[in-house]
Every structure is written in structure tokens, then in C-alpha cells.
Amino acid sequence: MPTITFITAEGKQHAVTAEIGRSVMEIALEKNIPGVVAECNGSAACATCHCYFDPAFAAAIGPIGEHESDMLDFTASPRRPESRLSCQVRVADALDGMTVHIPAVQ
């Protein structure tokens, strides 16, 4: 299983193993990673699972969809080029070693 490291806004690191096929949001909630709220439970309707993904893994993550891009315009923390909704990113072997930064506010 791939290892993903979540880094909170305070700088605390949480390295976790992640089951392939599940969303990064599901993994964060299951592992009790602070800062991922996920009010809509992964339906891409709230943007409270917004995270900053390691740009080195952009190709492995895949392109952002139009709906996800629209939702990222409403995040509480600033949108950046590496912003994604963690509910829309599926764990794959190619994401092993990826770092995900959690913004200060959702």
C-alpha cells in the first residue's frame, strides 16, 4: 500500500498507509488527520476537503475536472496551482511517497 504524508497547517506530519482506490479524503478521515472536514462526505459539494498536493505527483493524480475546479474557487484558504479536493483524488501505487498539505481553514 502507498504511504502518504499529511502535513497540518501547524507543521505536524502524519505518515499513513493508504488503500488503493479510496479517496485521499477517505484516508484522511479514517486516520483522524486534523483539518480535513469533508462536510459533504465526498460528493464534491462543499470544498471542505481542500488540500495542497505535492506538485511532483500532478501527473499521477490526473487532471482536475471542471466541477472540482469550480468548487476550488470557493475555498476558505487561498486556491493555489497545487490545490485539489481530496475527495476527488484516488489513491494509486504511483502516489507512494506523496505529501499533502492541509490548509489552516476549511
C-alpha distances in whole Angstrom, upper triangle without the diagonal:
4,7,10,13,16,19,22,25,27,24,22,19,16,12,10,6,6,6,7,11,11,13,13,16,15,12,15,17,15,15,18,18,22,23,21,24,23,27,26,23,22,25,25,28,29,27,26,22,23,21,21,19,18,21,19,16,19,19,16,16,19,23,24,26,29,29,26,28,31,30,29,32,33,30,32,30,31,29,28,27,23,24,22,21,18,19,19,16,13,9,9,7,10,10,8,11,12,15,17,20,22,25,28,29,28
4,7,10,13,16,19,23,24,21,20,16,14,10,8,6,6,7,7,11,11,13,11,15,14,11,14,17,15,14,18,17,20,21,20,23,22,26,26,23,21,24,24,27,27,25,24,20,21,18,18,15,15,17,16,13,16,16,13,13,17,20,21,24,27,27,24,26,29,27,26,30,30,28,29,27,28,26,25,24,20,21,19,19,16,17,17,14,12,8,7,6,8,7,4,7,9,12,13,17,19,22,25,27,26
4,7,10,13,16,20,21,18,16,12,10,7,5,4,6,9,10,13,13,13,11,14,14,11,12,15,14,12,15,14,17,19,18,21,21,25,25,22,21,24,24,27,26,24,23,19,19,17,17,14,13,16,15,13,16,17,14,14,18,21,22,25,28,28,24,26,29,27,25,29,29,26,27,25,26,25,24,23,19,20,18,19,15,17,18,14,13,10,10,9,10,8,5,5,7,9,11,14,16,20,23,24,24
4,6,10,13,16,18,15,14,10,8,6,6,6,7,10,11,14,13,12,9,12,13,9,10,13,13,11,14,12,15,16,15,18,18,22,23,20,19,22,21,24,23,21,19,16,16,13,13,10,10,14,13,11,14,16,13,13,17,19,20,22,25,25,21,23,26,24,22,25,26,23,24,22,23,21,20,20,16,16,15,16,12,15,16,12,12,9,11,11,11,7,6,6,5,6,7,11,13,16,19,21,20
4,6,10,13,14,11,10,6,5,4,6,9,10,14,15,17,16,14,11,13,14,11,10,14,14,11,13,10,13,14,14,17,18,22,23,21,20,23,22,25,23,20,19,16,15,12,12,10,10,14,14,13,16,18,16,15,19,21,21,24,27,26,23,24,26,24,22,25,25,22,22,20,21,20,19,19,16,16,16,16,13,16,17,15,15,13,14,14,14,10,9,7,6,5,6,8,11,14,17,19,19
4,6,10,11,9,8,6,5,6,8,11,11,15,17,18,16,14,10,11,13,10,8,12,13,10,11,7,9,10,10,14,15,19,21,19,18,21,20,22,20,18,16,13,12,9,10,9,10,14,15,14,16,19,17,16,19,21,20,23,25,24,21,22,24,22,19,23,22,19,19,17,18,18,17,18,14,14,14,14,11,14,16,14,15,13,16,17,16,13,12,10,9,6,5,6,7,11,13,15,15
4,7,8,6,6,5,6,9,11,14,15,19,20,21,19,17,13,14,16,14,11,14,16,13,13,9,9,10,11,15,17,20,22,21,20,23,22,24,21,18,16,14,13,10,10,10,11,15,16,16,18,21,20,18,21,23,22,25,27,26,22,23,25,22,20,22,22,18,18,15,17,17,16,18,14,14,15,15,14,17,19,17,18,17,19,20,19,16,15,13,11,7,6,5,6,9,11,14,15
4,5,5,5,7,8,11,13,17,17,21,23,23,21,18,15,14,16,15,11,13,16,13,12,8,7,7,9,13,15,18,21,20,20,23,21,23,20,17,14,13,12,10,11,12,14,17,19,19,20,23,22,20,23,24,23,25,27,26,22,23,24,22,19,21,20,17,15,13,15,16,16,18,16,15,15,16,14,17,19,18,20,19,22,23,23,19,19,16,14,11,9,6,5,7,8,10,12
4,5,8,10,12,15,17,21,21,24,26,26,24,21,17,16,19,18,14,16,19,17,15,11,9,8,11,14,17,19,22,22,21,24,22,23,20,17,14,14,12,10,11,13,15,18,20,20,21,25,24,22,25,25,23,26,27,26,22,22,24,21,18,20,19,15,14,11,13,15,15,18,15,14,16,16,16,19,21,20,22,22,25,26,25,21,22,19,17,13,11,7,6,6,5,9,11
4,6,9,12,15,18,21,22,26,28,29,26,23,20,19,21,20,16,18,20,18,16,12,10,10,14,16,19,22,25,24,24,27,25,26,23,20,18,17,16,14,14,16,17,20,22,23,24,28,27,25,28,29,27,29,31,30,26,26,27,25,22,24,23,19,17,14,16,18,18,21,19,18,20,20,19,22,24,23,25,24,27,28,27,23,23,20,18,15,13,10,9,9,8,11,14
4,6,10,13,16,19,21,24,26,27,25,22,19,19,21,19,16,18,20,17,16,12,11,12,15,18,20,23,26,25,25,28,26,27,25,21,19,18,17,14,13,15,15,18,20,20,22,25,25,23,26,27,26,29,31,30,26,26,28,26,23,25,24,20,19,16,18,19,18,20,18,18,19,20,19,22,24,22,24,23,25,25,24,21,20,17,16,12,11,9,9,10,10,14,16
4,7,10,13,17,18,22,24,26,23,21,18,18,19,17,14,16,17,14,13,10,10,11,14,17,20,23,25,24,24,27,26,28,25,22,19,18,17,15,15,16,16,20,21,21,23,26,25,23,27,28,27,30,32,31,27,28,29,27,24,27,26,22,21,18,20,21,21,23,20,19,20,20,18,21,24,22,23,22,24,24,24,20,19,16,15,12,12,10,10,12,12,15,17
4,6,10,13,15,19,21,23,21,19,15,16,18,15,12,15,16,12,12,10,11,12,14,17,20,23,25,23,23,26,25,27,25,22,20,17,17,14,14,14,14,18,18,18,21,24,22,21,24,26,26,28,31,30,26,27,29,27,24,27,26,23,22,19,21,22,21,22,19,19,19,19,17,20,22,20,21,19,21,21,20,17,16,13,12,9,10,9,10,13,14,17,18
4,6,10,12,16,18,20,18,17,13,14,15,12,10,12,12,9,10,7,10,12,13,16,18,21,23,21,21,25,24,26,24,22,19,16,17,14,15,14,15,19,19,18,21,23,21,20,24,26,25,28,30,29,25,27,29,26,24,27,27,23,23,21,23,23,22,23,19,19,19,19,16,18,20,18,18,16,18,19,19,16,14,12,12,10,10,10,11,14,16,18,19
4,7,10,13,16,18,16,16,13,14,15,11,10,14,13,10,12,10,13,15,15,19,20,23,25,22,22,25,25,27,26,23,21,18,18,15,16,14,14,18,18,16,19,22,19,18,22,25,25,27,30,29,26,27,30,27,25,29,28,25,25,23,24,24,23,23,20,20,19,19,16,18,20,17,17,14,16,15,16,13,11,9,10,9,10,12,13,17,19,21,21
4,6,10,13,15,13,13,11,13,12,8,9,12,10,7,10,10,13,15,15,18,18,22,23,20,20,23,23,26,25,23,21,17,18,16,17,15,16,19,19,17,20,21,18,18,21,24,24,26,29,28,25,27,29,27,25,29,28,25,26,24,26,25,24,24,21,20,19,19,15,17,18,16,15,12,14,14,15,12,10,10,11,11,11,14,14,18,20,22,21
4,7,10,13,12,13,11,13,12,9,10,13,11,9,13,13,16,18,17,20,20,23,24,21,20,23,23,26,26,24,22,19,20,18,19,16,17,20,19,17,19,21,17,17,20,23,24,26,29,28,25,27,30,28,26,30,30,27,28,26,28,27,26,26,22,22,20,19,16,17,18,15,13,10,11,11,13,11,9,10,11,12,13,16,17,21,23,25,24
4,6,9,8,9,8,11,9,6,9,12,10,9,13,13,16,18,16,18,18,21,21,18,17,20,20,23,23,21,20,17,18,16,17,15,16,19,18,16,18,19,15,14,18,21,21,23,26,25,22,25,27,25,24,28,28,25,26,25,27,25,25,24,20,20,18,17,13,14,15,12,10,7,9,9,12,10,9,11,11,12,13,16,17,20,23,24,23
4,6,6,9,9,12,10,8,11,13,11,12,15,15,19,20,18,20,19,22,21,18,16,19,20,24,24,23,22,18,20,19,20,18,19,21,21,17,19,19,16,15,18,21,21,23,26,25,23,25,28,26,25,29,29,27,28,28,29,27,27,26,22,22,19,18,14,14,15,13,9,7,8,9,12,11,11,14,14,16,16,19,20,23,26,26,25
4,6,8,10,13,11,10,14,15,14,15,18,18,21,22,19,21,20,23,22,19,16,19,20,23,24,23,22,19,20,19,20,17,18,20,19,16,17,17,13,13,15,18,19,21,24,24,21,24,26,25,25,28,29,27,29,28,29,27,26,25,21,21,18,17,14,14,14,11,7,5,5,7,10,9,10,13,14,16,16,20,21,24,27,27,25
4,7,9,12,10,10,14,15,14,16,19,19,22,22,19,20,18,21,19,16,14,16,17,20,22,21,21,17,19,18,20,17,19,20,20,16,17,17,13,12,14,17,17,18,21,21,19,21,24,22,23,26,27,25,28,27,28,26,25,24,21,20,17,16,13,12,11,9,6,5,6,9,12,11,13,16,15,18,17,20,21,24,27,27,24
4,7,8,6,7,10,11,11,13,15,15,18,19,15,17,15,17,16,13,11,14,15,18,19,18,18,14,16,16,18,16,18,20,20,17,17,18,15,13,15,17,17,18,21,20,17,20,23,21,21,25,24,23,25,25,26,24,24,23,20,19,15,14,10,9,10,8,5,6,9,12,14,12,14,16,15,16,15,18,18,21,24,24,21
4,5,5,6,9,10,11,12,14,14,16,16,12,14,12,15,14,11,8,11,12,15,16,14,14,11,13,13,15,13,16,18,19,15,15,16,14,11,13,15,14,15,18,17,14,17,19,17,17,21,21,19,21,21,22,20,20,20,17,15,12,10,7,5,7,5,4,6,10,13,14,12,14,16,14,15,13,15,15,18,21,20,18
4,5,5,6,9,10,11,12,11,13,13,10,12,11,15,14,12,10,13,13,16,16,14,13,9,11,10,12,10,13,15,16,13,14,16,13,11,13,15,15,16,19,18,15,17,19,17,16,20,20,17,19,18,20,18,18,18,15,13,10,9,5,6,8,6,6,6,10,13,13,10,12,13,11,11,9,12,12,15,18,18,16
4,5,5,6,9,10,10,10,11,11,7,9,7,11,11,9,7,11,11,13,13,11,10,7,9,9,12,12,15,18,19,17,17,19,17,14,16,17,16,17,19,17,14,17,18,15,15,19,18,16,17,17,19,18,18,19,16,13,11,8,5,5,8,8,9,10,14,16,17,14,16,16,14,13,11,12,11,14,16,16,13
4,5,5,6,9,10,10,13,13,10,11,9,12,12,9,8,12,13,15,15,14,13,10,13,13,16,15,18,21,22,19,19,21,18,16,18,20,18,19,22,19,17,20,21,18,19,22,21,19,20,20,23,21,22,22,19,17,14,12,8,7,10,10,9,10,14,16,18,15,16,18,16,16,14,15,14,17,19,19,16
4,5,5,6,8,8,12,13,10,12,12,15,15,12,11,15,16,18,18,16,15,11,14,13,15,14,17,20,20,17,19,20,18,15,18,20,20,21,24,22,19,22,24,21,20,24,23,21,22,21,23,22,22,23,19,18,15,13,9,10,12,11,10,9,12,14,16,13,14,15,13,13,12,14,13,17,19,19,17
4,6,5,6,5,8,9,7,9,10,13,14,12,12,15,16,18,16,15,12,9,12,11,13,13,16,19,20,18,19,21,19,16,19,21,20,21,24,22,19,21,23,20,19,22,21,18,19,18,20,20,20,21,18,16,14,12,9,10,13,12,12,11,15,17,18,15,15,15,13,12,10,11,10,13,15,16,14
4,5,5,6,8,9,7,8,8,11,13,10,11,14,15,17,16,15,12,10,13,13,16,17,19,22,24,21,22,24,22,19,22,23,22,23,25,22,20,22,23,20,20,23,21,19,19,19,22,22,23,24,21,18,16,14,11,11,14,14,14,14,18,20,21,18,19,19,17,16,14,15,13,15,16,16,14
4,6,8,11,13,11,12,12,14,15,12,13,17,18,20,19,18,16,13,16,16,19,19,21,24,25,22,24,25,23,20,23,25,24,25,27,25,22,25,27,23,23,27,25,22,23,23,25,25,26,27,23,21,19,16,13,13,16,15,15,14,17,19,21,18,18,19,18,17,15,17,15,18,20,20,18
4,6,9,12,11,13,14,17,18,15,16,19,20,22,21,20,17,14,17,16,18,18,20,23,24,21,23,25,23,21,24,26,25,26,29,27,24,26,28,25,24,27,26,23,23,22,25,25,25,26,23,21,19,17,14,15,18,16,16,14,17,19,20,17,17,17,16,15,14,15,14,17,18,19,18
4,6,9,9,10,12,15,17,14,16,19,20,21,19,18,15,13,16,15,18,18,21,24,25,23,25,27,25,22,25,27,26,27,29,27,24,26,27,24,23,26,24,21,21,21,23,24,25,26,23,21,19,17,14,15,19,18,18,17,20,22,23,20,20,19,18,16,14,15,13,16,16,16,16
4,7,7,9,12,15,17,15,15,19,19,20,18,16,13,11,13,12,14,15,17,21,22,20,22,25,23,20,23,25,23,25,27,25,22,24,25,22,21,24,22,19,18,18,20,21,21,23,19,18,17,15,12,14,17,16,17,16,19,21,22,18,18,17,15,13,11,11,9,12,13,14,13
4,6,8,11,14,17,15,16,20,19,20,17,16,12,11,13,12,14,16,18,22,24,22,23,26,25,22,25,26,24,26,27,25,22,24,25,21,20,22,21,17,16,15,18,19,20,23,20,18,17,16,14,15,19,18,19,19,22,24,24,21,21,20,18,15,12,11,8,10,10,11,11
4,6,9,12,15,14,15,18,17,17,14,12,9,8,9,9,12,14,17,20,23,21,22,25,24,21,24,24,22,23,25,22,19,20,21,18,16,19,17,13,12,12,15,16,17,20,17,15,14,13,12,14,17,17,19,19,23,24,24,21,21,20,18,15,12,10,6,7,7,7,7
4,6,9,11,11,11,14,13,14,12,10,7,5,8,8,12,13,17,19,22,20,20,23,22,19,21,21,19,20,22,20,16,18,19,16,15,17,16,12,12,12,15,16,17,19,16,14,12,10,9,10,13,14,16,16,20,22,22,19,20,19,17,15,11,10,7,9,10,9,7
4,6,9,9,10,13,12,12,10,9,5,6,9,11,14,17,20,23,25,23,23,26,24,21,23,23,20,21,22,19,17,19,19,15,15,17,15,12,12,13,16,17,19,21,19,16,14,11,11,11,14,16,18,19,22,25,25,22,23,23,20,18,15,14,10,11,11,9,7
4,6,5,6,9,9,9,7,7,5,5,9,11,15,16,20,22,25,22,22,24,23,19,21,21,18,18,19,16,14,17,17,13,14,16,14,12,13,14,17,17,19,21,19,15,13,9,9,8,12,13,15,17,21,24,24,21,23,23,20,19,15,15,12,13,14,12,9
4,6,8,9,10,9,7,8,6,8,11,14,18,20,24,26,28,26,25,27,26,23,24,23,20,20,20,17,15,18,17,13,15,17,14,13,13,16,19,19,21,23,21,18,16,12,12,11,14,17,18,20,24,27,28,25,27,27,24,23,19,19,15,15,16,13,10
4,6,6,7,6,6,8,8,9,12,15,19,20,24,26,28,25,24,26,25,21,22,22,19,18,18,15,13,16,16,12,14,17,14,14,15,18,20,19,22,23,22,18,15,12,12,10,12,15,17,19,23,26,27,24,27,27,24,23,20,20,17,18,19,16,12
4,6,8,9,9,10,9,9,13,15,19,20,23,25,27,24,23,25,24,20,21,21,19,18,19,16,15,18,18,15,16,19,17,16,17,19,22,21,23,24,22,18,15,12,11,8,11,14,15,17,20,24,25,22,24,25,23,22,19,19,17,18,20,17,14
4,6,8,9,9,9,8,11,13,17,17,21,22,24,21,20,22,20,17,18,18,15,15,16,13,11,15,15,12,14,17,16,15,17,18,20,19,21,21,19,16,13,9,8,5,8,10,11,14,18,21,22,19,22,23,20,20,17,18,16,17,20,18,14
4,5,8,9,11,10,13,16,19,19,23,24,26,23,21,23,22,18,18,18,15,13,14,11,10,14,14,11,13,16,15,15,18,19,21,19,21,22,20,17,14,10,11,7,9,12,13,17,20,23,24,22,24,26,23,23,20,21,19,20,22,19,16
4,6,7,9,9,10,13,16,17,20,21,24,21,19,21,20,16,16,15,12,11,11,8,7,10,10,7,10,12,12,12,15,16,17,16,18,18,17,14,11,7,9,7,7,11,13,17,20,23,23,21,24,25,22,21,18,19,17,17,19,17,14
4,6,9,10,11,15,18,19,23,24,27,24,22,24,24,20,20,18,15,13,13,9,9,12,10,7,10,12,10,11,14,16,18,16,19,20,19,16,13,10,12,10,11,15,17,20,23,27,27,24,27,28,25,24,20,21,18,18,20,17,13
4,5,8,9,13,16,18,22,23,26,24,22,25,24,20,21,20,16,15,15,11,10,12,11,7,9,11,8,8,10,13,15,14,17,19,18,14,12,9,12,10,12,15,18,21,24,28,27,24,27,27,24,23,19,18,16,15,16,13,9
4,5,6,9,12,15,18,19,23,21,19,22,21,18,18,17,14,14,14,11,9,10,10,6,6,9,7,6,8,10,12,11,14,15,14,11,9,6,9,9,10,13,16,19,22,25,25,22,24,24,21,19,16,15,12,12,14,11,7
4,5,9,12,15,19,20,23,21,20,23,23,19,20,20,17,17,17,15,12,14,14,10,10,12,10,7,8,10,12,12,15,17,16,12,11,8,9,10,12,14,17,19,22,25,25,22,24,24,20,18,15,14,10,10,11,9,5
4,6,10,12,16,18,20,18,18,20,19,16,17,17,15,16,17,14,11,13,14,11,10,13,12,9,11,11,13,12,14,16,14,10,8,5,5,7,9,11,13,15,19,22,21,18,20,20,17,15,11,11,9,9,12,10,7
4,7,10,13,15,18,16,15,18,18,15,16,16,13,14,15,14,10,11,12,9,8,11,10,7,9,8,10,9,10,12,10,7,6,5,6,8,10,11,14,16,19,22,21,18,20,19,16,14,10,9,7,7,10,9,7
4,6,10,12,15,14,13,17,16,13,15,15,13,16,17,16,12,13,15,13,10,13,13,10,11,9,10,9,10,11,8,6,6,6,6,10,11,10,14,14,17,20,18,15,17,16,12,10,7,6,5,6,10,10,9
4,7,9,12,11,11,15,15,12,14,14,13,16,18,17,14,13,16,14,11,14,15,12,13,10,10,9,7,8,5,5,6,9,9,13,13,12,15,15,17,19,17,14,16,15,11,9,6,5,6,7,11,12,12
4,6,9,8,8,11,11,9,12,13,12,15,18,18,14,14,17,16,13,16,18,15,17,14,14,12,10,9,5,6,7,9,9,12,12,10,12,12,14,16,14,10,13,12,8,6,5,6,9,11,15,16,15
4,5,6,7,11,11,10,13,14,14,18,20,21,18,17,21,20,17,19,21,18,20,17,16,14,11,10,7,9,10,13,12,16,15,12,14,14,15,15,13,10,11,10,6,5,6,8,11,13,17,19,19
4,5,5,8,10,10,11,12,13,17,19,20,17,16,20,20,17,19,21,19,21,18,16,14,11,8,6,9,11,14,14,17,16,13,16,15,16,16,13,11,14,12,9,9,10,11,14,16,19,21,21
4,6,8,9,10,12,13,15,19,22,23,20,19,23,23,20,23,25,23,24,21,20,18,15,12,10,13,14,17,16,19,18,15,16,15,15,14,11,10,12,10,8,9,11,13,17,19,22,24,24
4,6,5,6,9,11,13,16,20,21,18,18,21,21,19,22,24,22,24,21,20,18,15,13,10,12,12,15,14,16,14,11,12,11,11,11,8,7,9,9,7,9,10,13,16,18,22,23,23
4,5,5,6,8,10,13,16,18,15,15,18,18,16,19,21,20,22,20,19,16,13,10,8,10,10,13,13,15,13,10,12,13,13,14,10,9,13,13,10,11,12,14,17,18,22,23,22
4,5,5,7,11,14,17,19,17,16,20,21,19,22,24,23,26,24,22,19,16,13,12,14,13,16,15,17,14,12,13,13,12,13,9,10,13,14,12,14,15,18,20,22,26,27,25
4,5,9,12,15,18,20,17,18,21,21,20,23,25,23,26,24,23,20,18,15,13,15,13,15,14,16,13,10,10,10,8,9,6,7,10,12,10,13,14,17,19,22,25,26,25
4,7,9,12,15,16,13,14,18,18,16,20,21,20,23,21,20,17,16,13,11,12,10,11,11,12,9,6,7,8,8,11,8,7,11,13,10,12,12,15,17,19,23,23,21
4,7,9,13,14,12,13,17,17,16,19,21,20,24,22,21,18,16,13,12,13,11,12,13,13,10,8,9,11,11,13,11,11,15,16,14,16,15,18,19,21,25,25,23
4,6,10,12,10,10,14,15,14,16,19,19,22,21,20,16,15,12,11,12,10,12,13,14,10,10,12,14,15,17,15,14,18,19,16,18,17,19,20,21,25,24,22
4,7,8,6,6,10,11,10,13,15,15,19,18,17,13,13,11,10,10,8,9,11,12,9,9,12,15,16,19,17,16,20,21,17,18,16,18,18,19,22,22,19
4,6,5,6,9,10,11,13,15,16,20,20,19,15,15,14,14,12,10,10,13,12,9,11,13,17,18,21,20,19,22,24,21,21,19,20,20,21,24,23,20
4,6,5,6,9,10,11,14,15,19,19,18,15,16,14,15,14,12,12,15,14,12,14,17,20,22,25,23,22,26,27,24,24,21,22,22,22,25,23,20
4,5,5,6,9,10,12,13,17,18,18,15,16,16,16,14,11,11,14,12,10,13,16,20,22,25,24,23,26,27,24,24,21,22,21,20,23,21,18
4,5,5,6,9,10,11,15,15,15,12,13,13,13,10,8,7,10,10,8,11,14,17,19,23,21,20,23,24,20,20,17,18,17,17,20,18,15
4,5,5,7,10,11,14,14,13,10,11,11,11,9,8,9,12,13,11,13,16,19,21,24,23,21,24,25,21,21,18,18,18,17,20,18,16
4,5,5,8,10,14,15,14,11,13,13,15,12,11,11,15,14,13,16,19,22,25,28,26,24,28,28,24,24,21,20,19,18,21,19,16
4,5,6,7,11,12,12,10,13,14,14,11,9,8,12,12,11,14,18,21,23,27,25,23,26,27,23,22,19,18,17,16,18,15,12
4,5,5,9,10,9,6,9,10,11,7,7,7,11,12,12,14,17,20,23,26,24,22,25,24,21,19,16,15,14,13,15,13,11
4,6,9,10,9,7,10,12,13,10,11,11,15,16,15,17,21,24,26,29,27,25,28,28,24,22,19,18,17,15,17,15,13
4,7,9,9,8,12,14,15,12,12,11,15,15,16,18,22,24,27,30,29,26,29,29,25,23,20,18,16,14,15,12,10
4,5,7,7,10,13,13,10,10,10,13,14,15,17,20,22,25,28,27,24,27,26,22,20,16,15,12,10,11,9,7
4,7,9,12,15,15,12,13,12,15,16,18,19,23,25,28,30,29,26,28,27,23,21,17,15,12,9,9,6,5
4,6,9,13,13,10,12,12,14,17,18,19,22,24,26,29,27,24,26,24,21,18,15,12,10,6,7,6,6
4,6,10,11,9,12,13,15,18,18,19,23,24,27,29,27,24,26,25,21,18,15,13,12,9,10,10,10
4,7,8,6,9,11,13,16,16,16,20,22,24,27,24,22,24,23,19,17,14,13,12,10,12,12,11
4,5,5,9,12,14,17,16,16,20,21,23,25,22,20,22,21,17,15,13,12,12,11,14,14,14
4,6,9,12,14,17,16,15,19,20,21,23,20,18,21,20,16,15,13,13,14,14,17,18,17
4,7,10,11,15,13,12,16,17,18,20,17,15,17,16,13,11,10,10,12,12,15,16,16
4,7,9,12,11,11,15,16,18,21,19,16,19,18,14,13,10,9,10,10,13,14,12
4,6,9,8,8,11,14,16,19,17,14,17,17,14,13,10,11,11,11,15,15,13
4,5,6,7,11,13,16,19,18,16,18,19,15,14,11,12,11,12,15,14,11
4,5,5,8,10,13,16,16,13,16,16,13,12,9,11,10,12,15,15,12
4,6,8,10,14,17,17,15,17,19,16,16,13,14,13,15,18,17,14
4,6,10,13,16,16,14,17,18,16,16,14,15,15,17,20,19,16
4,7,9,13,12,10,13,15,12,13,11,14,14,17,20,20,17
4,6,10,11,9,12,14,12,14,13,16,17,19,23,23,20
4,7,8,7,9,11,10,12,12,16,17,20,23,24,22
4,5,6,8,11,11,14,14,18,20,23,26,27,25
4,5,6,9,10,14,16,19,21,25,28,29,28
4,6,9,9,13,14,18,21,24,27,28,27
4,6,5,9,11,14,17,20,23,25,24
4,6,9,12,15,18,21,24,26,25
4,7,10,13,16,19,22,25,24
4,7,10,13,16,19,21,21
4,7,10,13,16,18,18
4,6,10,13,15,15
4,6,9,12,12
4,7,8,9
4,6,7
4,7
4
